[in-house]
Amino acid sequence: MRSNFNRTAFNGISFLFVPGFASLRAVAVAIMLFGLFANPGNAHAAPTKNTAHVFLVRGVLNIFSLGMDQIAARLQQQGIAASVHNHMLWASVADQAAAEYRSGRINTVILVGHSSGATALPDIVARLDQLGVPVKLAIGLDSVFRTSLAGHVGRYVNFYVANGAGKPVQPTSGLKGSLENVDVEAVPGVSHLTIDKNEIMQQKVIAAIDAVVFNAPRRPTVADAPAAGPARQVAASARRGATATATPY
């Protein structure tokens, strides 16, 4: 018995088979089984809720789209993962989103872009589609070049200023999802340089994201407040939402 006991001290498994240690053996087996199922490193668990990451893409020179930073901060305050990127690195944004999606860290990819960042969104959607990753929501703020959209995207909203530099996005036969081109020239204070910083537009963007992430109707925004003249029309449009291509907003 002494030799068996000594062997047990140096061999963490052999004691399981020593006669007379039935009770100890049972306890050890229970501990091993508990560790197998309790240790999160032993298996990959799929997310049980909507785990989203919002990728926000700035425009030219990476300095004129600070509204992207403001939106990201507001989303983070709600507990939504959000990061801001240079539009020139759009391929890296797609690769990062794909890596997080494939690893199970997130199950919802959301894109927001301003100016050249909005112009890059169709490229990001197409690359993610090639990588087998769907985009749940994409929101462009005044894309400055004519672009066409293909790939898998649940909802794509292109807010643009029709009397400015903004352009509608054109659908292609390869598009799997919905596309909305929404003219926002009637929104007070909106221009190409301010659309990302405008409070009404930021509320619209965040409300659309919240509806996806929290799976709930959007919350009231400042656009719903009573107003006169064009502002009242903007508020009414915000309540109704835009569902058609090139719908006045």
N, C-alpha and C positions, 0 to 999 in steps of 0.2 A: 504493500500500500504506500510505503514511503516513496518508493521510486515512482509510482504513479502520481503521487502528489507533487513530487519535485517536477515531473514532466509537465504537470498541469501549470505550474508556475511559469514555465518557459514556452508553453505552447497554448495559445488562446483557444484552440479548437479541441485538443485531445481530451480535455476534462469532460467534454460532452459524452464521451463513451466510457468513462470510468464507472464500474459497478458501484452502486451505493450513492451515486450523485444524481439520482433521477430528478429530485426536486430542483437542484441547481441547474440541471440540463433543461428543464422546462422553462425556468426563468430566463436562461440565456437565449433559448429559441425565441421566446416572446420579445426580448429586447432586440434581437436581430431583425425580426419581422417588423417591429415598430420603426426601427431605423430605416428599413428599406422603404417603407411607405411615407415616413415623415420627412425624409431628406429630400428637399426639392431638387437637388442636383442629380438624382437618379432618373428622373423622367422630365420631359417637357410638358407642362400643363398649358393648354390653350386658354386664352383670355376668356373669362366668363362674362365680361361686359364690353361695351363699346369703348375700346381703347384707341384713341385717335391721336394723330400727329398732324398739325397744321404747318405746312411749309410755305412761308411768305417770301416772295421774290421781289427785290428792289429793281428800280429802273436804271437808266443810263448813269454811268459814273458811280453808281452805288451810293449816291449822296442826296438825291432829290426825292427819295421815296420814304421819308422818315415816318410817314403814316403807317408803314408796314411794322415799324418798331412799336408804335403806339398800339396797334391792333394786337400784336403779339403779347404785349404786356397785359392788356385787358383780358385776353384769353387765358394767360397764365394765372391771373387772379381768380379765374373760375376753375382752375385746376386742369386746364386743357394744355397739353404739350404743344408748344409753338416755337418755331425757330425762323430766323430771318437770313436770307441768302442773296448772293450776288447773281444777277441774271446771266452773267457770262459763265457761271458754273452750273448751268441748268442740268447738264448730264450728270454731274455729281449729286445734285438734289434727287434726281430720279433713282440713281443707284443707292443712295442712302435710304430713301423711302422703300425701295424694294428689299433691301437687307433687313430693315426693321419689320416689314410685313412678313417676310419669309421666316424670320426667327420667332415670330409669334409675339414680339413685343407690342405690336399694334395690329389692329384688324381694320382700321379705317384711315385712308390717305386723303387729305384735304389740301388743295393748292389755292393760294391767293397771290396775284401778281399785279404790279402797277407799271404802266408805261412799257418799257422794254421787258420788264418782268412779266407783264401780261402777254406780250408778244411771244414769250418763251413758253407759256403754259401749254399750248398745243404740242410742242416738241416734247415736253415732259410727259404729257398724257400718252403720246405715241410710244415713247421709249418704255414707259411702264407697261403699256399693253404688250410690247415685244417681250418684256420680262415676265409676263403673266400676272401682273399686279393691277387690279382695278382701282380707279380713282372714284371715290364716293361723291366728291363735290369739288368743283374748280370755279374760282371767281376771278375774272379779269377786270381791272380798273383802267380803262382807256388805253387799249392796245394801239400802238402807233403805226403799225404796218398791217397790211391785209394778210390774214392768216386763214388757214383751213384746218378743220378739226377732224381727226380720225381717232380710233381707239375706243377703249371701254371707259366711259365716265358716266356715273349715275346722273349727275346734273352739272351742266356747264352754264354759268351766267357771265355774260360779257357786258359790263356796264361801260358805256362810252358816251362821249360828248359829241353829238352829231355836228355841231357848228364849230368844232375845234379839230384837234389832230387825231382823235379817236376813230377807229374803224370797226365795222361789224366783223364777226368771225363767220366764215363760210363752212357749212357742213359738207361732208363728203359721204360717199357710199360706204366708207369703212367706219363710220361713226356708229357706236353702240351706246346709246344713251340719249339725253335730251340737251338741246342747245337753246339758250335764250339770249338774244341781243336786245339790250335795254338802253334806250337813249335817255340820258339823265341831264340834258342841257337845261331843263326847267328847274332843277334843284338849286335853291339859292346858294350863291357863293361857289358853285362847282366850276372848275376849269381843269385843264390837263394837269396843272401843277398842284391843285388843291384837292382833287377828287379822293386821294388816299387819306387826307387829313380832315376832310369835311365830316362833321359829327353825324349828319344824317346818313351819309354813305358808310361810315364806320359801323353805325348801328345796323344798317342793312346787312353788311358783311357778317357781323357777329351773330345777328339773329339767324341767318342762314346756317352758320356753323353750329350754333346751339341746337337748332332743329335736328341736325344730323347726329351730333354727339350725344345729346340728351334724349333724343327721340321724342320730342315734345313740341307743341306749337310754339312759335316764336313769342317772345315776351314783348309787351308794349315798348315802343321806342319814342324818341322825341318826334319822329316823323308822324306819330299818331296824334300829337297835340293839335287842338283847334288852331287854325291859321286863316289868314285872309289871302285872297288873290291866288297867285301861282303856288304859294306855299300850301294852301288848302288842297289844291289839286295834287301836289306832291304827296301830302299825307294820305289822301284818298287812294292814290296809286299804291302807296306802301302797304296799305291795309289789304288791297285786292291782290297785290303781287302781279308780276308780269309773266305771262306764259307763252307769248308768241314772239316770233322773230321780229326784231326792229319795232317793238312796241314802245310808243312814247311813254316816258316816265315822269 
